[in-house]
Each structure stands twice: as structure tokens, then as C-alpha cells.
Amino acid sequence: MLRVIGKRLLMLIPTLIGLSILLFIWVRSLPGGPATALLGDKATPEAIARINEAYGFDRPLIEQYFTYVGKLLQGDFGTSTVTGRPVLEEFATRFPATLELAAVALIFAIGIGIPLGYLAARHYGRFWDHSSVVLSLIGITVPVFFLAFILKWLLAIQIPLFPTDGRQDPRINATHVTDFYVLDGLLTREWDASWDALMHLVLPGIALGTIPLAIIVRITRASVLEVQGADYVRTARAKGLMEKTIRSRFVLRNAMLPVTTTIGLQTGLLISGAVLTETVFAFSGVGRFLRDAIFNLDYPVLQGFIIFIAVAYSLINLLVDVSYGFIDPRVRVQ
């Protein structure tokens, strides 16, 4: 297993090098050059010359690239042209909100998706099966922002069961230790603050987790149907093993490999794709910050976000590969 982890970490190096080259070329190919893109409407010849000298854009490209990579290795992702703060600092203050939202969405998707997909496969061709297929199709086709607006209008405005926006009621004097508001409330024993933060996560979590839920249902259903017809499952039944044992040890466990892969991919998408959900619910996370960066042409933020998501995807895939060894012991010897 350690050998597998080592190989995956080594594979991460060329991936990040290739990504850094693409980002470097992208910024240098912006209309008018990177200095003009950074200055926007304030791009005068004098200002462009100052930016080129300050950022080293007037130096040879190969020197610029190695300077750029050196700063990345030191954790210097640049400075936001809008806020004037380091990009890494901006992400550090907003990432806990997005991670908290993604965790709720993932729990919602997994907690409902796997059981529903398993029931659909067990009752193939019956009501549960047809219902899950229809619901999964609806979940995939309904846009996230539309579902977010519907949930907000119905369950926060018409029937005020949940808050309309934000991460926490500003009237609550909560102590923030980790910036994970639910966790902070538990650590400081401020139960009202933790509960309020959790209630603020319900609607955006459902909206964000609907598409992963639909995909997990379909993958689980297909995987369980395939495993149920395998020779070792028929052999286990012929030997007279209990049906409960067959379902848990032979069917569900072996069906989890493709489901685990799907969950890993969806986790990366949840972290990187929360832009619309955070916008609708005024959720102060990375997604909303990225939306503002796109509208304000804040290129250092966009570069930092792309690198950040690439690293996050790679680490998530590494965790998925490691989990394979616990689900299927045969993977450990490969």
C-alpha cells in the first residue's frame, strides 16, 4: 500500500508541472499581455511599464517561468488585484465554508444515494427500481441554481423552516476557532451556534448534493446488478450462506469499487462547483469569491484557484486509491 501511495505522489509531480506550464502560457497570452489584463481600464503606457517591471513581465520567458514556479513552491500564489491580499490568505479564510458545505452535500448524496441504488438493484424492474431511475434522471437534469431558488423560495420564504442565506445568524455571538462553524460550536459548547450553522447548511447542501446523489444512485444500481450475477455470488448461495451475509460481504462490498471512484470524483466537483449554490444562498465560500474574481478579472485569484483545485483532485484520487485496498484486498498486491 505504501508503494501505491508513493507512485501516486510521484505521478502528481508531472501533473502539476504540466498545469503550471499551461497557466503560465494562458496568462502570457491574454489580450494586451498580463499587465493590461491586471490593470483593466486603468491600463496606461506608464502603468503597464510599472507592472511589467514589478512583476518581471519584461524578463525572458524562461526566467519568468522559473520565478513563477519558485513562488508557487513557497506558497506565494500572488496577490488579489481587487482586495490587495495574498491569494492563499483569501482562500484560507473562505475554504472552511466551502469544505463544510461540500461535506454536508456529500453526506446527503451518499446517505441517500447508496441505499436507494442498492434497493433499486434488489427490486430490479419493480416500483423501487423505476422510481429511483426517474428520480435520478430528474436530479441530473434540473440545474443546480434552479433547484437552489426553488428550495429557498419554498422552505425558507413560503415555509420558513430554514434560513434564507449566509452561514450563521449575525445576532449570535459565536466563537470561531477553526472557521468551521458547526465544529466551532461543538468545540466551544455553544450549541445554539452549532445548530444555527447546521441549519444554514441544509438547503445549500441539498441543492449542491442533488446531482452527486443522482449519479451515485445510478452507479450503485448498475454495480450491484452486475455483482449479483457474478459466479461467486451464485456459489455462495449454492453453499447455503445466509442471504444477509451474501448481501453485505459478497454483493455490496464488491459493488463499492466503482461507487468509491464516483464519490471521489464528485467530491472534487463539489469543492470546485459550489459557485452557483454559494451565490444563491449568499454563502461566503470559495465559490462565491471565484465568481467575483471572474467578473472583476482577478487573474491571480483564478490562477490560484485552478492550482488549488488540481492539488485537491489529486489528493482526493490518492485517498480513493488507498480506500480500494481496504474494500478489495486484491488491490494491495498490485
ABEGO torsion letter per residue (X at the ends): XAAAAAAAAAAAAAAAAAAAAAAAAAAAABBGEAAAAAAEAABBAAAAAAAAAAAGAABBAAAAAAAAAAAAAAGBAEBBAAAGBBAAAAAAAAAAAAAAAAAAAAAAAAAAAAAAAAAAAAABGBAAAAAAAAAAAAAAABBAAAAAAAAAAAAAAABBABBABEABBAABBBBBAAGBAAAAAAAAGBAAAAAAAAAAAAAAAAAAAAAAAAAAAAAAAAAAAAAAABAAAAAAAAAGBBAAAAAAAAAAAAAAAAAAAAAAAAAAAAAAAAAAAAAAAGBBBAAAAAAAAAAAGBAAAAAAAAAAAAAAAAAAAAAAAAAAAAABAAAAAX
